[in-house]
Amino acid sequence: MYKLSIHGVGGEKENAARILQAKLSKYGLTIEQLCQNEKKQQRSFKKYNFKTAFEKQLLIQCACKIANSKGVKAYPDKKKLAISLTDLEHLELEAFYSYHLELFRKELKAFQEAFIYKHDIFPVDQVPGDPRELSPKARENLERVCSIIGSLSESNYVSTRKRLTG
């Protein structure tokens, strides 16, 4: 996050600086302290919570990305993962993981909508609204869902009622 706040482009740079400052304030740290610690490469364990197997995998992937797989040590607990990183890497991991977890949740929601529409898993009398009446943001979301629909596999499901009645 620190590197992004210095070398980022446009809004990316400002957003990274804002998130970094918030994290520094939260833990009572300064950039100077982090840079000194980074130079010393002192690592410490911090516990991170996760709810699902995917969240755990994403957390580990993010930690490896932040530390470039150098010396990342993780010890699992039931729904926590203790990860050894420098203070600066811990701050970066929190922001990086939070961002990607939120992005994943948005993408998952779009995938779920696409899956339901692709396989007609809704009442027959439910008619979708007129796309011309949608807001620009809703129309953009519909276009994303439609693009996902095109990439999904076809279903060959035949209902039990149809199979029994011929």
N, C-alpha and C positions, 0 to 999 in steps of 0.2 A: 504494500500500500504506500509505503514511504517512497519507493522508487517511482511509482505511478504518479504520486503527488508532485514529483519534481519533473519527470520526463513525459508525463501523459500529454494528450492532445485535447484542447478545447474543454468541453464539459467534463470529460474523463478526469482531467487533472484537478479541476475544482472539486468534483465529487469525491475523489480520492483524498484530497486534503481535508475536506469536511469530515469524512468518516474517520480518518486518522486522528484528527484533533479530538473528536468525540471519544474515541477509544483511549487516547492518551489521558484525557480528563477523567474518564471512568476509572482508570487504574492509577491515577496520580503520578503519571510519568511525563518526562519531557523528551523531546527528540534527541537532545544531547545524551541523556541517559541511555536511550535505546542504541544510539550510534556507538557509545562506549562499550556497551554490552555486546553489540554485534561484532565489534573488533576483537573482543576477547573470545567470542564464540561460546560463551557460557550457555549451556542448555539447562532447562528445567522442565519438569513434568507439569502439565495442566490437564484437568479432566474436561472432556467435551461430551455433552449429551447427544444421543441420537434415539430415534424411535423405531426405525425400520432397518432391515438389512441393507436396503439401498442407501439410506442416509449414512450408515456406517461406512459403506464402500465409498461414497462420495467424500466423506470426511477424510478417509485415508488417502484417496486420490489427491484431494486438495493439499493435504499436508506434504505429500511427496512432491507435488508441483512447487509449492512454496519453498521447500528446502532442497529442491532439485534432487530428491531421493538420498541426500547425504545425511546419514546418521539419524534418520527418522526412526524413533523407537516408539512403539505403541503397545500398551498393555490393556487388554479388554476387561471390562467389568460388565455386568448384566446389560445396562443401557447407557454405559459411559465408556469412553476410551481415553486413557491417559496417554498423552503424546508429548514427547520430549523435543522441544525447539528452543530457539533463543526468544527473548522477550519480543523483539521486532517481528520474528516469524510468527509468534502466537497472535499478535495483533493482525498481521496480514492474513493468517489463516481464518480468524473470526470473520473478517470482512469478506474474504474470498468465498468461504463456505456458505455464509449467509446469502450472499448474492446468487450463487449457483443453486442453492436449495430453493430459493424463491423462484428462480427461472425454471427449474425443473417442475415445480408445482404448477406454474402457468402452462408449461408445455404439456404436462400430464392432463390438465383440465381440457385443453384443446384436443388431445388424443382421445380422451373419453367421449367427448361430444362427437368426434368424427367416427369413432367405433360404433356408437349408438345409431347414428344416421346411416352409416355404411350397411349395417346389418338389420335395419328397420326394426329396432327394438324400442318401439313406442306405439301407442294405440293407433289403429287404422284411421280413426276420425280426427286425429291430431294433424292439423294442416299448418305447415310453417308459414310465417308471416311473409309479406311482400318485401323482398330485399331493398326495394327502392325507398322504403319507409324507415330504414335503419340509419342510425347515426354513423358518421364516418368511422368511428372506432369499432362499432358493432359490425359494420360492413367489412372492415379489415380483418376482424376476428373470424367472420364467416368465410372469407377468402382463404385464411389460414387453415380452417377446418376442412374446407373443400379440397385444398391441396393435400392434406393428410389423408382424406378419404381415398384419393386416387392411388395412394401407395399401400393401402391395406389389402390383404388377401380376400378373395371371394369366399363367401360362405356357401356351403352345400347343404345346409341344414334343412330338413323337411320335418314339419311339425308332426307330432304323434297323431293328432286328429286327421291330418291329411293322409298319413300312412294307413290309418285304420279305415278311413272312409273311401280310400282309393283315389 
